[in-house]
């Protein structure tokens, strides 16, 4: 899924993202606004993951 699709569906996906990455706050998710790079960065910060790991998780998340 490309980043445009993630942004377009963000309101629907936001709740699912909160469930998957519980350490991300509502404020974090509001700031992200569906931008893939922002989501990857927040996951890296919250979970101490590498950029590659976070990108892989976001890609898998956005496919489901």
URVEN-V510947 format. One record per residue. N is the residue number from 1. RES is the residue in three letters. PHI is phi in whole degrees, -180 to 180 (NA if undefined). PSI is psi in radians with two decimals (none if undefined). BURIAL is b if it has 9 or more other C-alpha atoms within 8 Angstrom, else e. Layout:
BEGIN
N RES PHI PSI BURIAL
N RES PHI PSI BURIAL
END
This chain:
BEGIN
1 UNK NA 2.34 e
2 UNK -83 2.94 e
3 UNK -66 -0.49 b
4 UNK -64 -0.71 e
5 UNK -68 -0.70 e
6 UNK -61 -0.79 b
7 UNK -64 -0.76 b
8 UNK -64 -0.56 e
9 UNK -102 0.18 b
10 UNK -59 -0.73 b
11 UNK -60 -0.67 e
12 UNK -73 -0.63 e
13 UNK -86 -0.27 e
14 UNK -57 -0.77 b
15 UNK -64 -0.71 e
16 UNK -67 -0.64 e
17 UNK -65 -0.69 b
18 UNK -62 -0.69 b
19 UNK -68 -0.74 e
20 UNK -70 -0.79 e
21 UNK -116 1.32 e
22 UNK -61 -0.36 e
23 UNK -75 -0.26 e
24 UNK -81 2.27 b
25 UNK -84 2.94 e
26 UNK -59 -0.68 e
27 UNK -63 -0.75 e
28 UNK -57 -0.84 b
29 UNK -68 -0.60 b
30 UNK -66 -0.69 e
31 UNK -68 -0.60 e
32 UNK -65 -0.74 b
33 UNK 51 0.56 e
34 UNK 84 0.05 b
35 UNK -78 2.12 b
36 UNK -58 -0.80 b
37 UNK -64 -0.62 e
38 UNK -67 -0.75 b
39 UNK -63 -0.77 b
40 UNK -59 -0.80 b
41 UNK -62 -0.75 b
42 UNK -65 -0.67 b
43 UNK -66 -0.72 b
44 UNK -59 -0.82 b
45 UNK -65 -0.84 e
46 UNK -72 -0.59 e
47 UNK -115 -0.05 e
48 UNK 66 0.56 e
49 UNK -94 2.78 b
50 UNK -74 2.85 e
51 UNK -59 -0.74 b
52 UNK -63 -0.76 e
53 UNK -62 -0.80 e
54 UNK -65 -0.74 b
55 UNK -62 -0.71 b
56 UNK -63 -0.76 e
57 UNK -62 -0.76 e
58 UNK -65 -0.73 b
59 UNK -61 -0.77 b
60 UNK -65 -0.72 e
61 UNK -61 -0.77 e
62 UNK -73 -0.36 e
63 UNK -77 -0.45 e
64 UNK -90 none e
END
